[in-house]
Amino acid sequence: MNLKPIKTKKDYRQALSRLEVIFDAKKGSPQGDELEVLGILIDQYENEHFSIGFPDPIEAIKFRMEQLGYTQSDLARVVGLKSRASEILNKKRKLSLEMIRQLHDKLNIPSDVLIQTY
């Protein structure tokens, strides 16, 4: 086991190649331990260099509405008023803390996504 921090794209490619070789290693074996540590190193490198941010809060609401088959009227029942739902979907009204709570509870949208500015 010759593990080292992943600092460059070359290091990253080498780590991925090694991961493929030892992917089926038994847990608790020397290669299994190497696999576990290598996975952590690769994950850290990917989070630093390829991180994916949260989606736009309004796009997340629209996506979730589509998944649930919700209409603007259904959203109005969550946020209070039909006009308010329209303003939110058109980005003319910011989400209040209470709206964020309701959207999280009723549509199961993560609060972290909803609290972002847009």
C-alpha distances in whole Angstrom, upper triangle without the diagonal:
4,6,10,13,15,18,19,20,18,15,16,17,13,12,15,14,10,12,15,13,11,14,16,13,15,15,14,11,8,8,10,9,6,10,12,10,10,13,15,14,15,18,19,19,21,23,24,25,26,28,31,34,36,39,42,44,47,45,43,47,48,45,45,49,49,46,49,52,53,56,57,59,57,55,58,58,55,55,59,61,61,62,59,57,58,58,54,53,55,53,56,56,53,51,52,50,52,52,48,48,50,48,45,47,49,47,43,42,40,41,39,40,44,44,43,45,47
4,7,10,12,15,16,18,16,12,14,15,12,11,14,14,11,13,15,14,13,16,18,16,18,18,17,15,11,11,13,12,9,11,13,11,10,14,15,13,14,18,18,17,20,22,22,23,25,26,30,33,35,38,41,43,46,45,43,46,48,45,45,49,49,47,49,52,53,56,57,59,57,55,58,58,55,55,59,61,61,62,59,56,58,57,53,53,54,52,55,55,52,50,52,50,52,52,48,48,50,48,45,47,49,47,44,42,40,41,38,39,43,43,42,44,45
4,7,9,12,14,16,14,11,12,14,11,9,12,13,10,12,15,14,13,15,18,16,18,17,17,16,12,11,13,11,8,10,11,8,7,11,11,9,11,14,14,14,17,19,19,19,21,23,26,29,32,35,38,40,43,41,40,43,44,42,42,46,46,44,46,49,50,53,54,56,53,51,54,55,51,52,56,58,58,58,55,53,54,53,50,49,51,49,52,51,48,47,48,46,48,48,44,45,47,45,42,44,46,44,40,39,36,38,35,36,39,39,38,40,42
4,6,9,11,14,13,9,11,13,11,9,13,14,12,14,17,17,16,18,21,19,21,20,20,19,16,15,16,14,11,13,13,10,9,12,12,8,11,14,13,12,15,17,16,17,20,21,25,27,30,33,37,39,42,40,39,42,44,41,42,45,45,43,46,49,50,52,53,55,53,51,54,54,51,51,55,57,57,57,54,52,53,52,48,48,49,47,50,49,46,45,47,45,47,47,43,44,46,44,41,44,46,43,40,38,35,37,33,34,38,38,36,38,40
4,6,9,12,12,8,9,13,11,10,13,15,14,14,18,19,18,19,22,21,23,22,22,21,18,17,18,16,13,14,14,10,9,12,10,7,9,11,10,9,12,14,13,14,17,18,22,24,27,30,33,35,38,37,36,39,41,38,39,43,43,41,44,47,47,50,50,52,50,48,51,51,48,48,51,53,53,53,50,49,50,48,45,45,46,43,46,46,43,42,43,41,44,44,40,41,43,41,38,41,43,41,38,35,33,33,30,31,35,34,33,35,36
4,6,8,9,5,6,9,9,8,11,13,13,13,16,17,17,18,22,21,24,23,23,23,20,18,19,17,14,14,15,12,9,11,10,7,7,10,9,6,10,12,11,11,14,16,19,22,25,28,31,33,36,35,33,37,38,36,37,41,40,39,42,44,45,47,48,51,48,46,49,50,46,46,50,52,52,52,49,47,47,46,43,42,43,41,44,44,41,40,42,41,43,42,39,40,42,40,37,40,42,39,36,34,31,32,29,30,33,33,31,33,34
4,7,8,6,7,11,11,11,13,15,16,16,19,21,21,22,25,25,27,26,27,26,24,22,23,21,18,18,18,15,13,15,14,10,10,12,10,8,11,13,10,10,13,16,19,22,25,28,31,33,36,35,34,37,39,36,38,41,41,40,43,45,46,48,48,51,49,46,49,50,47,46,50,52,52,51,48,47,47,46,43,42,43,40,44,43,40,40,42,41,43,43,39,40,43,40,38,41,43,40,37,35,32,33,29,30,33,33,31,32,33
4,5,5,6,9,10,11,12,14,15,16,19,20,21,22,26,26,28,28,29,28,25,23,24,23,20,19,20,18,15,16,16,12,11,14,12,9,11,14,12,10,13,16,19,22,26,28,31,33,36,34,34,37,38,36,38,41,41,40,43,45,46,48,48,51,49,46,49,51,47,47,51,52,52,51,49,47,47,46,43,42,42,40,43,44,41,41,43,42,45,43,40,42,44,41,39,42,44,41,38,36,33,34,31,31,34,34,31,33,34
4,5,5,6,9,10,10,12,14,15,17,19,20,20,24,25,28,28,29,28,26,23,24,23,20,19,20,18,15,16,16,13,11,14,13,9,10,14,12,10,12,15,18,21,25,27,29,32,35,33,32,36,37,34,36,39,39,38,41,43,44,46,46,49,48,45,48,50,46,46,50,51,50,50,48,46,46,45,42,41,41,39,43,43,41,40,43,42,44,43,40,41,43,40,38,41,43,40,37,35,32,34,30,30,34,34,31,33,33
4,5,5,6,9,10,11,12,14,16,17,19,20,23,24,27,27,28,27,24,22,23,22,19,19,20,18,15,16,17,14,12,15,15,12,13,17,15,13,15,18,21,25,28,30,33,36,38,36,36,39,40,37,39,43,42,40,44,46,47,49,49,53,51,48,52,53,50,50,53,55,54,54,51,49,49,48,45,44,45,43,46,47,44,44,46,45,48,46,43,45,46,44,41,44,46,43,40,38,36,37,34,34,37,37,35,36,37
4,6,5,6,9,10,11,12,14,16,17,18,21,21,24,24,25,24,21,19,20,19,16,15,17,15,11,13,14,11,10,13,13,10,12,15,14,13,15,18,21,24,28,30,33,36,38,36,35,39,40,37,39,42,42,40,43,46,47,49,49,53,50,48,51,52,49,49,53,54,54,54,51,49,49,49,45,44,45,43,47,47,44,43,45,44,47,46,42,43,45,43,40,43,45,42,39,37,34,36,33,33,36,36,34,36,37
4,5,5,6,9,10,10,13,14,15,16,20,20,23,23,24,23,21,18,19,18,15,14,15,14,10,11,12,9,7,10,11,8,9,12,12,11,12,15,18,21,24,27,30,32,35,33,32,36,36,34,35,39,38,36,40,42,43,45,46,49,47,45,48,49,46,46,50,51,50,51,48,46,46,45,42,41,42,40,44,44,41,40,42,41,44,42,39,40,42,39,37,40,41,38,36,33,31,33,30,30,33,34,31,33,34
4,5,5,6,9,10,11,13,15,15,19,20,23,23,25,24,22,19,20,20,16,15,17,16,12,13,15,12,10,13,14,11,12,15,15,13,14,17,20,23,26,28,32,34,37,34,33,37,37,35,36,40,39,37,40,43,44,46,47,50,48,46,49,50,47,48,51,53,52,52,50,47,48,47,44,42,43,42,45,46,43,43,45,44,46,45,41,43,44,41,39,42,43,40,37,35,33,35,32,32,35,36,34,36,36
4,5,5,6,9,10,11,13,14,17,18,21,22,23,21,19,16,18,18,14,13,16,14,11,13,15,12,10,14,15,13,14,17,17,16,17,20,23,26,29,31,35,37,40,37,36,40,41,38,39,43,42,40,43,45,47,49,50,53,51,49,52,53,50,50,54,56,55,55,53,50,51,50,47,46,47,45,49,49,46,45,47,46,49,47,44,45,47,44,41,44,45,42,40,38,36,37,34,34,38,39,37,39,39
4,5,5,6,9,10,11,12,15,15,18,19,20,19,16,14,15,14,11,10,12,11,7,9,11,9,7,11,12,10,12,15,16,15,16,18,21,24,27,30,33,35,38,36,34,38,39,36,37,40,40,38,41,43,45,47,48,51,49,47,50,51,47,48,52,53,53,53,51,48,49,48,45,44,45,44,47,47,44,43,45,44,46,45,41,42,44,41,39,41,42,40,37,35,33,35,32,32,36,36,34,37,37
4,5,5,6,9,10,10,14,15,18,19,20,19,18,15,15,16,13,11,13,12,9,9,12,10,8,11,13,11,11,15,16,15,15,17,20,23,26,28,31,34,36,34,32,36,36,33,34,38,37,35,38,41,42,45,46,49,46,44,48,49,45,46,50,51,51,51,49,46,47,47,43,42,43,42,46,45,43,42,44,43,45,43,40,41,42,39,37,39,41,38,35,33,31,34,31,31,34,35,34,36,36
4,5,5,7,9,10,13,14,18,19,21,19,18,14,15,16,13,12,15,15,11,12,15,13,11,14,17,15,15,19,20,18,18,21,23,27,29,31,35,37,40,37,36,39,40,36,38,41,40,38,41,43,45,48,49,52,49,48,51,52,49,50,53,55,54,55,52,50,50,50,47,45,47,45,49,49,47,46,48,47,48,47,43,44,46,43,41,43,44,41,38,37,35,37,35,34,38,39,37,40,40
4,5,5,6,8,12,12,15,16,18,16,14,11,12,13,10,9,12,12,9,10,13,12,11,14,16,15,16,19,20,20,20,22,25,28,31,33,36,39,41,39,37,41,41,38,39,43,41,39,42,45,47,49,51,53,51,49,52,53,50,51,54,56,56,56,54,51,52,52,48,47,48,47,51,50,48,47,49,47,49,48,44,45,46,44,41,43,45,42,39,37,35,38,35,35,39,40,38,41,41
4,5,5,5,9,10,13,14,16,15,14,10,10,12,9,7,10,10,7,8,11,11,9,12,15,14,14,17,19,19,18,20,22,26,28,30,34,36,38,36,34,38,38,35,36,39,38,36,39,42,43,46,47,50,47,46,49,50,46,48,51,53,53,53,51,48,49,49,46,44,46,45,48,48,45,44,46,44,46,45,41,42,43,40,38,40,41,38,35,34,32,35,32,32,36,37,36,39,39
4,6,5,8,10,14,15,18,16,16,12,12,14,12,9,13,14,11,11,15,14,12,15,18,17,16,20,22,21,20,22,24,27,29,31,35,37,39,36,35,38,39,35,36,39,38,36,39,41,43,46,48,50,48,46,50,50,47,48,52,54,53,54,52,49,50,50,46,45,47,45,49,49,47,45,47,46,47,46,42,43,44,41,39,41,42,39,36,35,34,36,34,34,38,39,37,40,40
4,6,8,9,13,15,17,14,14,10,11,14,11,10,13,14,12,13,16,16,15,17,20,19,19,23,24,24,23,25,27,31,33,35,39,41,43,40,38,42,42,39,40,43,42,39,42,45,47,50,51,54,51,50,53,54,51,52,56,57,57,58,55,52,53,54,50,48,50,49,53,53,50,49,51,49,51,49,46,46,48,45,42,44,45,42,40,39,37,40,37,37,41,42,41,44,44
4,6,5,9,11,13,11,10,6,8,10,8,6,10,12,10,11,14,15,14,16,19,19,19,22,24,24,24,25,27,31,32,35,38,40,43,40,38,41,42,39,39,43,42,39,42,44,46,49,51,53,50,49,53,53,50,51,55,57,56,57,55,52,53,53,50,48,50,49,53,52,50,48,50,48,49,48,45,45,46,44,41,42,44,41,38,37,36,38,36,36,40,41,40,43,44
4,6,9,10,13,12,12,9,8,11,10,7,10,12,10,10,13,15,13,15,18,18,18,20,23,23,22,23,25,28,30,32,36,37,40,37,35,38,39,35,36,39,38,35,38,41,43,46,47,50,47,46,49,49,46,48,51,53,53,54,51,49,50,50,47,45,47,46,50,49,47,45,47,45,46,45,42,42,43,40,38,39,40,38,35,34,33,35,33,34,37,38,38,41,41
4,6,9,12,11,12,9,8,12,11,9,11,14,13,13,16,18,17,18,21,22,21,24,26,26,25,27,28,31,32,34,38,39,42,39,37,40,41,37,37,40,39,36,39,42,44,47,49,51,48,47,51,50,47,49,53,55,54,56,53,50,52,52,49,47,50,49,52,51,49,47,49,47,48,47,43,43,44,42,39,40,41,39,36,36,34,37,35,36,39,41,40,43,44
4,6,9,7,9,6,5,9,9,7,10,13,12,13,16,17,17,18,21,22,22,24,27,27,27,28,29,32,34,36,40,41,44,41,39,42,43,40,39,43,42,39,41,44,46,50,51,53,50,49,53,52,49,51,54,57,56,58,55,52,54,54,51,49,52,50,54,53,51,48,50,48,49,48,45,44,46,43,40,42,43,41,38,37,36,38,36,37,41,42,41,44,45
4,6,6,9,7,5,9,10,9,11,14,14,14,17,19,19,20,23,24,24,26,29,29,29,30,31,34,35,37,41,42,45,43,40,43,44,41,40,43,43,40,42,45,47,50,52,54,50,49,53,52,49,51,55,57,57,58,56,53,55,55,51,50,53,52,55,54,51,49,50,48,49,48,45,44,46,44,40,41,43,41,38,38,36,38,37,38,41,42,42,46,47
4,6,8,8,5,7,10,9,9,12,13,13,15,17,18,19,21,23,23,24,27,28,28,28,30,32,33,36,40,40,43,41,38,41,43,39,38,42,42,39,40,44,45,49,50,52,49,48,51,50,47,49,52,55,55,57,54,51,53,53,50,49,51,50,53,52,49,47,48,45,46,46,42,42,43,41,38,39,41,39,35,36,33,36,34,36,39,40,40,43,45
4,7,8,6,6,10,10,10,12,14,15,16,18,19,20,22,24,25,26,28,30,30,30,32,34,36,38,42,43,46,44,41,44,45,42,41,45,45,42,43,47,48,52,53,55,52,50,54,53,50,51,55,57,58,59,56,54,56,56,52,51,54,52,55,54,51,49,49,47,48,48,44,43,45,44,40,41,43,41,38,38,36,38,36,38,41,42,42,45,47
4,5,5,6,9,10,10,12,14,15,17,18,20,21,23,24,25,27,29,30,30,31,33,36,37,40,44,45,47,46,43,46,47,44,43,47,47,44,46,49,51,54,55,57,54,53,56,55,52,54,57,60,60,61,58,56,58,58,54,53,56,54,57,56,53,51,52,50,51,51,47,46,48,46,43,44,46,44,41,40,38,40,39,40,43,44,44,47,49
4,5,5,6,9,10,11,12,14,16,17,18,20,21,23,24,26,27,28,29,30,33,35,37,40,43,45,48,46,43,46,48,45,44,48,48,45,47,50,52,55,56,58,55,54,57,57,53,55,58,61,61,62,59,57,58,58,54,54,56,54,57,56,53,51,52,50,52,51,47,47,49,47,44,45,47,45,42,41,39,41,39,40,44,44,44,47,48
4,5,5,6,9,10,10,12,14,15,16,18,20,21,22,24,26,26,27,28,30,33,35,38,41,43,45,43,41,44,45,42,42,46,45,42,45,48,50,53,54,56,53,52,55,55,52,53,57,59,59,60,57,55,56,56,52,51,53,52,55,54,52,50,51,49,50,50,46,46,48,46,42,44,46,43,40,39,37,39,37,38,42,43,42,45,46
4,5,5,6,9,10,11,13,14,15,16,19,20,21,23,25,26,26,26,29,31,33,35,39,40,43,41,39,42,43,40,39,43,43,40,42,45,47,50,51,53,50,49,52,52,49,50,54,56,56,57,54,52,54,54,50,49,51,50,53,52,49,47,48,46,47,47,43,43,45,42,39,40,42,40,37,36,34,37,35,36,39,40,40,43,44
4,5,5,6,8,10,11,13,14,15,17,19,20,21,23,25,25,26,28,31,32,35,39,40,43,41,39,42,43,40,40,44,43,41,43,46,47,50,52,54,51,49,52,52,48,50,53,56,56,57,54,52,53,53,49,49,51,49,53,51,48,46,47,45,47,46,42,42,44,42,39,40,42,40,37,36,34,36,34,35,39,39,39,42,43
4,5,5,6,8,10,10,12,14,15,16,18,20,21,22,23,24,27,29,32,34,38,39,42,40,38,41,43,40,40,44,43,41,43,46,48,51,52,54,51,49,52,52,49,50,54,56,56,57,54,52,53,53,49,48,50,49,52,51,48,46,47,45,47,46,43,43,45,43,40,41,43,41,38,37,34,36,34,35,39,39,38,41,43
4,6,5,6,9,10,10,12,14,15,16,18,20,21,21,22,24,27,29,32,35,37,40,37,35,38,40,37,37,40,40,37,40,43,44,47,48,51,48,46,50,49,46,47,51,53,53,54,51,49,50,50,46,45,48,46,49,48,46,44,45,43,45,44,40,40,42,40,37,39,40,38,35,34,32,34,31,32,36,37,36,39,40
4,6,5,6,9,10,11,13,15,15,17,19,20,20,21,23,26,27,30,34,35,38,36,34,37,38,35,35,39,39,36,38,41,43,46,47,49,46,44,47,47,44,45,49,51,51,52,49,47,48,48,44,44,46,44,47,46,43,41,43,40,42,41,38,38,40,37,34,36,38,36,32,32,29,31,29,30,34,34,34,37,38
4,5,5,6,9,10,11,13,14,15,17,19,19,20,23,25,27,30,34,35,38,37,34,37,39,36,36,40,40,38,40,43,44,47,48,50,47,45,48,48,45,46,49,52,52,53,50,47,49,48,45,44,46,44,47,46,43,42,43,40,42,42,38,38,40,38,35,37,39,37,34,33,30,31,29,30,34,34,33,36,38
4,5,5,6,8,10,11,12,14,15,16,17,18,21,24,26,29,33,34,37,35,33,37,38,35,35,39,39,37,39,42,43,46,47,50,47,45,48,48,45,46,49,52,52,52,49,47,48,48,44,43,45,43,47,46,43,41,43,41,43,42,38,39,41,39,36,38,39,37,34,33,30,32,29,30,34,34,33,36,37
4,5,5,6,9,10,10,12,14,15,15,16,18,21,23,26,30,31,34,32,30,33,35,32,32,36,35,33,35,39,40,43,44,46,43,41,45,45,41,42,46,48,48,49,46,44,45,45,41,40,42,40,44,43,40,38,40,38,40,39,35,35,37,35,32,34,36,33,30,29,26,29,26,27,31,31,30,33,34
4,6,5,6,9,10,11,12,14,15,15,18,20,22,25,29,30,33,32,29,33,34,32,32,35,36,33,36,39,40,42,43,45,43,41,44,44,40,41,45,47,47,48,45,43,44,43,40,39,41,39,42,41,38,37,38,36,38,37,33,34,36,34,31,33,35,33,29,28,25,27,24,25,29,29,28,31,33
4,5,5,6,9,10,11,12,14,14,18,20,23,26,29,31,34,32,31,34,36,33,33,37,37,35,38,41,42,44,45,47,45,42,45,46,42,43,47,49,49,49,46,44,45,44,41,40,42,40,43,42,39,38,39,37,40,39,35,36,38,36,33,35,37,35,32,30,27,29,26,27,30,30,29,32,33
4,5,5,6,9,10,10,11,12,15,18,21,24,27,29,32,30,28,32,33,31,31,35,35,33,35,38,39,42,43,45,43,41,44,44,41,41,45,47,47,47,44,42,43,43,39,38,40,38,41,41,38,37,38,37,39,38,34,35,37,35,32,34,36,33,30,29,26,28,25,25,29,29,28,31,32
4,5,5,6,9,10,10,10,13,16,18,21,24,26,29,27,25,29,30,28,28,32,32,30,32,35,36,39,39,42,39,37,40,41,37,38,42,44,43,44,41,39,40,39,36,35,37,35,38,37,35,33,35,33,35,34,31,31,33,31,28,31,32,30,27,25,22,24,21,22,26,26,25,27,29
4,5,5,6,9,10,10,13,15,18,21,24,26,29,28,26,30,31,29,30,33,34,32,34,37,38,40,40,43,41,38,41,42,38,38,42,44,44,44,41,39,40,40,36,36,37,35,38,37,34,33,34,33,35,34,31,31,34,31,29,31,33,31,28,26,23,24,21,22,26,25,24,27,28
4,6,5,6,8,9,13,16,19,22,25,27,30,28,27,31,32,30,31,34,34,33,36,38,39,41,41,44,42,39,42,43,40,40,44,45,45,45,42,40,41,40,37,36,37,35,38,38,35,34,36,34,37,36,32,34,36,33,31,34,36,33,30,28,25,26,23,23,27,27,25,27,28
4,5,5,5,7,10,13,16,18,22,24,27,25,24,27,29,26,27,31,31,29,32,35,35,38,38,41,39,36,39,40,37,37,41,42,42,42,39,37,38,37,34,33,34,32,36,35,33,32,34,33,35,34,30,31,33,31,28,31,33,30,27,25,22,24,21,21,24,25,23,25,26
4,6,6,5,8,10,13,16,19,21,25,23,22,25,27,25,25,29,29,28,31,33,34,36,36,39,37,34,37,38,34,34,38,40,40,40,37,35,36,35,31,31,32,30,33,32,30,29,30,29,32,31,27,28,30,28,25,28,30,28,25,22,20,21,17,18,21,21,20,22,23
4,6,6,10,12,15,18,21,23,26,25,24,27,29,27,28,32,32,31,34,36,36,38,38,41,39,36,39,40,37,36,40,41,41,41,38,36,37,36,33,32,33,31,34,33,30,30,31,30,33,32,29,30,33,30,28,31,33,30,28,25,22,23,19,20,23,22,20,22,24
4,6,9,12,15,18,21,23,26,24,24,28,29,27,28,32,31,31,34,36,36,38,38,41,39,37,39,41,37,37,41,42,42,41,39,37,37,36,33,32,33,31,34,34,31,31,33,32,35,34,30,32,34,31,29,33,34,31,29,26,24,25,21,21,24,24,21,23,24
4,6,10,13,15,18,21,23,21,21,25,25,23,25,28,28,27,30,32,33,35,35,38,36,34,37,38,35,35,38,40,39,39,36,34,35,34,30,29,30,28,32,32,29,29,31,31,33,31,28,30,32,29,27,30,31,28,26,23,21,23,19,19,22,22,20,22,22
4,6,10,12,15,18,21,19,18,22,23,21,22,26,26,25,28,30,31,32,32,35,33,31,34,35,32,31,35,36,36,36,33,31,32,31,28,27,28,26,29,29,26,26,28,27,29,28,25,26,28,25,24,27,28,25,23,20,18,19,16,15,19,19,17,19,19
4,7,9,12,15,17,15,15,18,19,17,19,22,22,22,24,27,27,29,29,32,30,27,30,32,28,28,32,33,33,33,30,28,28,28,24,23,24,23,26,26,23,23,25,25,27,25,22,24,26,22,21,24,25,22,20,17,15,17,14,12,16,17,14,17,17
4,6,9,11,14,13,12,16,18,16,18,21,21,21,23,26,25,27,27,30,28,25,28,29,26,25,29,30,30,30,27,25,26,25,21,21,22,20,23,22,20,19,22,21,24,22,19,21,23,20,18,22,23,20,19,15,13,14,11,9,13,13,11,13,13
4,7,8,11,10,9,12,14,13,14,17,18,18,20,22,22,24,23,26,24,21,24,25,22,22,25,27,26,26,24,22,23,22,18,18,19,17,20,20,17,16,19,18,20,18,15,18,19,16,15,19,20,17,15,11,10,11,8,6,9,10,8,11,12
4,6,8,7,6,10,11,10,12,15,15,16,18,20,19,21,20,23,22,19,22,23,20,20,24,25,24,24,21,19,20,19,16,14,16,14,18,18,16,15,18,18,20,18,15,18,19,15,15,18,19,15,15,11,11,12,10,7,9,11,9,11,10
4,6,5,6,9,10,10,12,14,15,16,18,20,19,19,18,21,20,17,20,22,19,18,21,22,21,21,18,16,17,16,12,11,13,11,14,14,13,12,16,17,19,16,14,17,18,14,15,18,19,16,15,12,12,12,11,7,8,10,8,8,7
4,5,5,6,9,10,11,12,14,15,17,18,16,17,16,19,18,14,16,18,15,14,18,19,18,18,15,13,15,14,10,10,12,10,13,12,10,9,12,13,15,12,10,13,14,11,11,15,15,13,13,9,10,9,9,6,5,7,7,8,7
4,5,5,6,9,10,10,12,14,15,16,14,14,13,16,15,12,14,17,14,13,16,17,16,15,13,11,11,11,7,6,8,7,11,11,10,9,13,15,16,12,11,15,14,11,13,16,15,13,14,11,12,12,13,9,8,11,10,10,8
4,5,5,6,8,10,10,12,14,15,14,14,14,17,16,14,16,19,16,16,19,19,18,18,16,13,13,14,11,8,10,10,14,14,13,13,17,18,19,15,14,17,17,13,14,18,17,13,14,11,13,14,14,10,10,13,12,12,10
4,5,5,6,8,10,10,12,14,13,14,14,17,16,13,16,18,15,15,19,19,19,19,17,14,15,15,12,10,13,13,16,16,14,13,16,17,17,14,12,15,14,10,11,14,14,10,11,8,9,11,11,8,8,12,11,13,12
4,5,5,6,9,10,11,12,10,11,11,14,12,9,12,14,11,12,15,16,15,16,14,11,12,13,9,8,12,11,14,14,13,11,14,15,15,12,11,13,12,8,10,13,11,8,10,7,10,11,13,10,8,12,13,14,13
4,5,5,6,9,10,10,9,10,10,13,12,10,13,15,13,14,17,17,15,16,14,11,11,13,10,8,11,12,15,15,15,14,17,19,18,15,14,17,15,11,13,16,14,11,13,11,14,15,16,13,12,15,15,16,14
4,5,5,6,9,10,10,12,12,16,14,12,16,17,15,16,20,20,18,20,18,15,15,17,14,11,14,15,18,18,18,16,20,20,20,17,16,18,16,13,14,16,14,11,12,10,13,15,16,12,13,16,16,18,16
4,5,5,6,8,8,11,12,14,12,10,14,15,13,14,18,19,18,19,18,14,16,17,14,12,16,16,19,19,18,16,19,19,18,15,14,15,14,10,11,13,11,7,8,8,11,13,15,12,12,16,17,18,17
4,5,5,6,5,7,9,11,9,8,12,13,11,13,16,16,15,17,16,12,13,15,13,11,14,16,18,18,18,16,19,19,18,15,15,16,14,10,12,14,11,8,11,10,14,16,18,15,14,18,19,20,18
4,5,5,6,8,10,13,11,11,15,16,15,17,19,19,17,19,18,15,15,18,16,13,16,18,20,20,21,19,22,23,22,19,18,20,17,14,16,17,14,11,13,13,16,19,20,17,17,21,21,22,20
4,6,8,11,13,15,13,13,17,17,16,18,21,21,20,22,21,17,18,21,18,16,19,20,23,23,23,21,23,23,23,19,18,19,17,14,15,16,13,10,12,12,15,18,19,17,17,21,21,23,22
4,5,9,12,13,10,11,14,14,13,16,18,19,18,21,20,16,18,20,18,16,19,21,23,23,23,20,22,23,21,18,18,18,15,13,14,14,11,8,11,12,16,18,20,18,18,21,22,24,23
4,7,10,11,9,11,14,14,14,17,19,19,17,19,19,15,17,20,18,15,19,21,23,23,23,21,24,24,23,20,20,20,18,15,17,17,14,11,14,15,19,21,23,20,20,23,24,26,24
4,7,8,6,7,10,11,11,13,15,15,13,16,16,12,13,16,15,13,16,18,20,20,20,18,21,22,20,16,17,18,15,13,15,15,12,10,13,14,18,19,22,19,18,21,23,24,22
4,5,5,6,9,10,11,13,14,13,10,13,14,10,11,14,13,11,14,17,18,18,20,18,20,22,20,17,18,19,16,14,17,17,14,13,16,16,20,21,24,21,19,22,23,24,22
4,5,5,6,9,10,10,11,10,7,9,10,6,7,11,10,9,11,14,15,15,17,16,18,20,18,15,16,18,15,13,17,17,14,13,17,16,20,20,23,20,18,21,22,22,20
4,5,5,7,9,10,10,8,6,10,10,8,9,13,13,12,15,17,17,17,18,17,19,20,18,15,17,18,15,14,17,17,14,14,18,18,22,22,25,22,20,23,24,24,23
4,5,5,7,9,10,10,9,12,12,9,11,14,13,13,16,18,19,18,19,17,18,19,17,14,16,16,12,11,15,14,11,11,14,15,19,20,22,20,18,21,23,24,22
4,5,5,6,8,9,8,10,9,6,9,11,10,10,13,14,15,14,15,13,15,16,14,11,12,13,10,9,12,13,10,9,13,13,16,17,19,17,15,18,19,20,19
4,5,5,5,5,5,8,7,5,8,10,10,11,13,15,15,13,15,13,14,16,13,11,13,14,11,11,14,15,12,12,16,16,19,19,22,20,17,19,21,21,20
4,6,5,7,8,11,10,9,12,14,13,14,17,18,18,16,17,15,15,16,13,11,14,14,10,10,14,13,10,12,15,16,19,19,22,21,18,20,22,23,23
4,6,8,10,12,10,9,12,14,12,13,16,17,17,15,15,12,12,13,10,8,10,10,6,7,10,9,7,9,12,12,15,15,18,17,14,17,19,20,20
4,6,8,10,7,7,10,11,9,11,14,14,14,12,12,9,9,11,8,6,9,10,7,8,11,11,10,11,14,14,16,15,18,17,13,15,17,18,18
4,7,9,7,8,11,12,11,14,16,16,16,13,14,12,11,13,10,8,12,12,10,11,14,14,13,14,17,17,20,18,21,20,17,18,21,21,21
4,5,5,6,9,10,11,12,14,15,14,12,14,13,13,16,13,11,15,16,13,14,17,17,15,16,20,19,22,21,24,22,19,20,22,22,21
4,5,5,6,9,10,11,12,14,13,13,15,14,16,18,16,13,16,18,15,15,18,19,16,17,20,20,23,22,25,22,19,21,23,22,21
4,5,5,6,9,10,11,12,11,10,13,13,15,18,17,14,17,19,17,16,20,21,19,19,22,21,24,23,25,23,19,21,22,21,19
4,5,5,6,9,10,10,9,7,10,10,11,14,13,10,13,15,14,13,17,18,17,17,19,18,21,19,21,19,16,17,19,18,16
4,5,5,6,9,10,10,9,11,10,12,15,14,10,13,15,13,11,15,16,14,14,17,16,19,18,20,18,15,17,18,17,16
4,5,5,6,9,8,9,12,12,15,18,17,14,16,18,16,15,18,20,18,17,20,18,21,20,22,19,17,19,19,18,16
4,6,5,6,5,5,9,10,12,16,16,13,15,18,16,15,18,20,19,18,21,19,21,20,21,18,15,17,17,15,13
4,5,5,6,5,7,7,10,13,13,10,11,15,14,12,15,17,16,15,17,15,17,16,17,15,12,13,14,13,11
4,5,8,8,10,10,14,16,16,13,14,17,15,13,16,18,17,15,17,15,17,17,18,15,13,15,15,14,12
4,6,8,10,12,15,18,19,15,16,20,19,16,19,22,20,19,21,18,20,20,20,17,15,17,16,14,11
4,6,7,9,13,16,17,14,14,18,18,16,18,21,20,18,20,17,19,18,18,15,13,14,13,11,8
4,7,10,13,16,17,14,16,19,19,17,20,23,22,21,23,20,21,20,20,18,15,16,15,12,10
4,7,9,13,13,11,13,16,16,15,17,20,19,19,21,18,19,17,18,16,13,13,13,11,10
4,6,10,11,9,10,14,14,13,15,18,18,18,19,16,17,14,15,14,10,10,10,8,8
4,7,8,6,6,10,10,10,12,14,15,14,15,13,14,11,13,12,8,8,10,9,10
4,5,5,6,9,10,10,12,14,15,16,16,15,15,12,14,14,10,9,12,11,13
4,5,5,6,9,10,11,12,14,15,15,14,13,10,12,13,9,8,12,13,15
4,5,5,6,9,10,10,12,14,14,14,14,11,14,15,11,11,15,16,17
4,5,5,6,8,10,10,11,12,11,13,10,13,13,9,10,13,14,15
4,5,5,6,8,10,10,10,9,9,7,10,10,6,7,11,12,14
4,6,5,6,8,10,10,9,10,7,11,12,9,10,14,16,17
4,5,5,6,8,9,9,11,10,14,13,11,13,16,18,19
4,6,5,5,7,6,9,8,12,11,8,11,14,16,16
4,6,6,5,5,6,6,10,10,8,11,13,16,17
4,6,5,8,9,9,13,13,12,14,17,20,21
4,6,8,11,12,15,15,13,16,19,21,21
4,6,9,11,14,12,11,15,17,19,19
4,6,9,12,11,11,14,16,19,20
4,6,9,7,7,11,13,15,16
4,5,6,7,9,11,14,16
4,5,5,6,9,12,14
4,6,6,7,11,13
4,6,6,9,11
4,6,8,10
4,7,9
4,7
4
